[in-house]
Amino acid sequence: MKIYTRTGDKGKTGIIGGRVDKDDLRVEAYGTVDELNSFVALASTELDLKQNEDVAEELIKIQHELFDLGGDLASVVEKRPDKMDSEMITYLEEQIDRYTEEAPDLERFILAGGSKAAATLHIARTIARRAERQVVSLMKQDETTSELSLQYLNRLSDYFFAVARVVNHRAGIKDVEYERSAVVFRESRKDKK
């Protein structure tokens, strides 16, 4: 099988159900999801597996889900069922809650960084936010784009934030607070007791 087809040499690309310009909002959205998937792979290679075997397994799961999401975004076939479902979002929320409980309380904004794995997870977080913005733009243009795509990306960026903090915490690396940050996260576990 040849990797190159030459069918895109005029600035068009194939999507599920048609062809569009390579700079189409739909292509930008699923292309960013593909970029995000690559950074998730990079983050997983940076993990200390003795400390983060659970995270490594979750990142593989997320890579599969991102592939599903890319397929959903790449489709203009009206009756094609989406692969994304609300259970994926619920799962992310459960993991976010678990990691938030494990990490130290947070009161101020933090800088991205710490371990290489955490820094890469923060990159994934920012790419997820960009993909989210692109899906918002796509939804304005195409009302058939599933809201689950948007919700998943929103929750996924929160997941990457929570898991980056836990990866640092497990490695004994403290978050670096943004030095000019006011107290923005007021409720802590201590307040809940």
C-alpha positions as CSV (number, residue, x, y, z in Angstrom):
1,M,0.0,0.0,0.0
2,K,1.3,3.4,-0.9
3,I,1.2,6.1,1.8
4,Y,0.9,9.0,-0.7
5,T,-2.1,9.3,-3.0
6,R,-1.6,12.7,-4.6
7,T,-5.3,13.4,-4.2
8,G,-4.6,16.3,-1.8
9,D,-2.2,18.1,-4.0
10,K,-4.8,20.7,-5.0
11,G,-5.7,21.6,-1.4
12,K,-8.6,19.3,-0.9
13,T,-9.0,16.3,1.4
14,G,-11.4,13.5,1.8
15,I,-13.7,13.3,4.8
16,I,-16.4,10.8,5.6
17,G,-19.0,11.6,3.1
18,G,-17.2,14.1,0.8
19,R,-14.3,16.3,0.1
20,V,-13.4,19.7,1.5
21,D,-10.6,22.3,1.5
22,K,-7.8,21.4,3.8
23,D,-8.3,24.6,5.8
24,D,-12.0,23.8,6.4
25,L,-13.1,24.2,10.1
26,R,-13.9,20.5,10.2
27,V,-10.4,19.6,9.1
28,E,-8.9,22.1,11.6
29,A,-10.9,20.5,14.4
30,Y,-10.1,16.8,13.7
31,G,-6.5,17.7,12.8
32,T,-6.1,19.4,16.2
33,V,-7.6,16.3,17.9
34,D,-5.0,14.2,16.0
35,E,-2.2,16.6,17.2
36,L,-3.6,16.2,20.7
37,N,-3.5,12.4,20.4
38,S,0.2,12.6,19.5
39,F,1.0,14.7,22.6
40,V,-0.9,12.2,24.7
41,A,1.4,9.5,23.3
42,L,4.4,11.6,24.2
43,A,3.2,12.2,27.7
44,S,2.7,8.5,28.2
45,T,6.3,7.8,27.2
46,E,7.5,10.3,29.8
47,L,5.6,8.7,32.7
48,D,7.3,6.8,35.5
49,L,5.3,3.6,35.2
50,K,6.1,2.5,38.7
51,Q,4.3,5.6,40.0
52,N,1.7,6.1,37.3
53,E,0.6,2.8,35.8
54,D,-3.0,3.9,36.2
55,V,-2.4,7.1,34.3
56,A,-0.6,5.2,31.5
57,E,-3.6,2.9,31.1
58,E,-6.0,5.8,31.0
59,L,-3.9,7.6,28.4
60,I,-4.2,4.6,26.1
61,K,-7.9,4.6,26.6
62,I,-8.0,8.3,25.8
63,Q,-6.0,7.9,22.6
64,H,-8.7,5.4,21.4
65,E,-11.4,7.9,22.3
66,L,-9.6,10.7,20.5
67,F,-9.4,8.6,17.4
68,D,-13.2,8.0,17.8
69,L,-13.7,11.8,18.2
70,G,-11.6,12.5,15.1
71,G,-13.8,10.2,13.1
72,D,-17.0,11.8,14.4
73,L,-15.7,15.3,13.5
74,A,-14.5,14.1,10.1
75,S,-18.0,12.9,9.1
76,V,-20.6,14.8,7.1
77,V,-22.8,11.7,6.8
78,E,-26.1,12.6,8.5
79,K,-27.2,9.2,9.7
80,R,-23.8,7.9,10.8
81,P,-24.0,7.3,14.6
82,D,-21.4,9.0,16.7
83,K,-18.8,6.9,18.5
84,M,-18.6,9.3,21.4
85,D,-21.0,8.8,24.3
86,S,-21.8,10.3,27.6
87,E,-20.1,7.4,29.5
88,M,-16.7,8.7,28.3
89,I,-17.4,12.0,29.9
90,T,-18.6,10.5,33.1
91,Y,-15.4,8.4,33.3
92,L,-13.3,11.5,32.9
93,E,-15.2,13.3,35.6
94,E,-14.6,10.3,38.0
95,Q,-10.9,10.4,37.3
96,I,-10.7,14.1,37.7
97,D,-12.4,13.8,41.1
98,R,-10.1,11.0,42.2
99,Y,-6.9,12.9,41.1
100,T,-8.1,16.2,42.6
101,E,-8.6,14.4,45.9
102,E,-5.1,12.8,45.7
103,A,-3.2,16.1,44.9
104,P,-2.6,18.8,47.4
105,D,-5.2,21.5,47.8
106,L,-4.9,24.3,45.3
107,E,-5.6,28.0,46.0
108,R,-3.8,29.9,43.2
109,F,-3.1,29.5,39.5
110,I,-0.1,27.4,38.8
111,L,2.5,27.4,36.1
112,A,2.7,24.4,33.7
113,G,5.8,22.4,34.4
114,G,7.4,20.1,36.9
115,S,8.3,16.7,35.5
116,K,8.6,16.1,31.8
117,A,5.4,14.0,31.9
118,A,3.5,16.8,33.7
119,A,4.7,19.5,31.3
120,T,3.7,17.3,28.4
121,L,0.2,16.8,29.9
122,H,-0.1,20.5,30.3
123,I,0.7,20.9,26.6
124,A,-2.1,18.3,25.9
125,R,-4.4,20.4,28.1
126,T,-3.8,23.5,26.0
127,I,-4.2,21.6,22.7
128,A,-7.5,20.2,24.0
129,R,-8.7,23.7,24.7
130,R,-7.8,24.8,21.2
131,A,-9.7,21.8,19.8
132,E,-12.6,22.8,22.0
133,R,-12.6,26.3,20.5
134,Q,-12.5,24.9,17.0
135,V,-15.4,22.6,17.7
136,V,-17.4,25.6,19.0
137,S,-16.7,27.3,15.6
138,L,-17.6,24.2,13.7
139,M,-20.9,23.9,15.7
140,K,-21.8,27.4,14.6
141,Q,-21.3,26.4,11.0
142,D,-22.8,22.9,11.2
143,E,-25.5,22.2,13.7
144,T,-25.2,18.4,13.2
145,T,-21.9,18.4,15.1
146,S,-22.5,16.6,18.4
147,E,-22.4,18.5,21.6
148,L,-20.7,15.4,23.2
149,S,-17.6,16.3,21.2
150,L,-17.5,19.7,22.9
151,Q,-18.3,18.3,26.3
152,Y,-15.6,15.6,26.0
153,L,-12.9,18.0,25.1
154,N,-13.9,20.4,27.9
155,R,-13.7,17.6,30.4
156,L,-10.5,16.2,28.9
157,S,-8.6,19.4,29.4
158,D,-9.7,19.4,33.0
159,Y,-8.5,15.8,33.2
160,F,-5.0,16.7,31.9
161,F,-4.8,19.5,34.5
162,A,-5.7,17.1,37.3
163,V,-3.5,14.3,36.2
164,A,-0.5,16.6,35.6
165,R,-0.7,17.7,39.2
166,V,-0.9,14.1,40.4
167,V,2.1,13.1,38.3
168,N,4.1,15.8,39.9
169,H,2.8,15.1,43.4
170,R,3.7,11.4,43.1
171,A,7.2,12.4,42.0
172,G,7.5,14.7,45.0
173,I,7.5,17.8,42.8
174,K,5.5,20.8,44.1
175,D,3.3,22.9,41.8
176,V,4.8,26.3,41.1
177,E,2.2,28.9,42.0
178,Y,1.9,31.9,39.6
179,E,3.4,34.5,41.8
180,R,0.9,37.3,41.0
181,S,-2.1,35.1,41.4
182,A,-4.8,36.0,43.9
183,V,-6.5,33.2,45.8
184,V,-8.9,31.9,43.1
185,F,-9.7,28.4,44.4
186,R,-11.4,29.0,47.7
187,E,-12.9,25.7,48.6
188,S,-10.5,23.1,49.8
189,R,-10.9,19.6,51.3
190,K,-10.4,21.2,54.8
191,D,-13.4,23.5,54.1
192,K,-15.6,20.6,53.3
193,K,-15.0,18.8,56.6
